[in-house]
Amino acid sequence: MRRVFVVVASLLVVAEVIQFYFAAFGVFQSPAPEDAFLLHQMNGRMVLPLLCLLVIVAAALARAPGRLIGFSAIPFGLLLLQIVLFLLAGLTGSTPEKTNLAGTIILGLHAVNGLCILGVTILLVRRASRFAAAARPPVAATQAQAPVRS
């Protein structure tokens, strides 16, 4: 189960990198169609939340320490912050059709928070990998325990 934890966390990193690609794909379309960010939105609303939740479940099923399970929840919390940023921008009067300075400043944090999500998830993969490696006995110890046959 520890390996599953590492694999799911690694898949989350891959999905986050793809998310950045989908954002750039939407930005650089010219002229921009209405659905320029459709792939970015679909990945951000379905794939990323699902993988975030699977990471938390995998950490719990792998019987990771409580701190590591808590750390596994940070990407999901930061993903929820992405929604909050759009809500805050809306409170300033910004809409998808027209933004104001306050809304633009808040929405600029969407990309910064995305980088935070990616960074935290990379750290999570490293911590999950160390946790998984700690469960395996060293090769020398395994060979030392094997009975010697003459």
Secondary structure, DSSP 8 states (H G I E B T S, - for coil): -HHHHHHHHHHHHHHHHHHHHHHHHHHT-SS--TTTTHHHHHIIIIIHHHHHHHHHHHHHHTT--HHHHHHHHHHHHHHHHHHHHHHHHHHTT--SS---HHHHHHHHHHHHHHHHHHHHHHHHHHHHHHHHHHHS--HHHHHHHS----
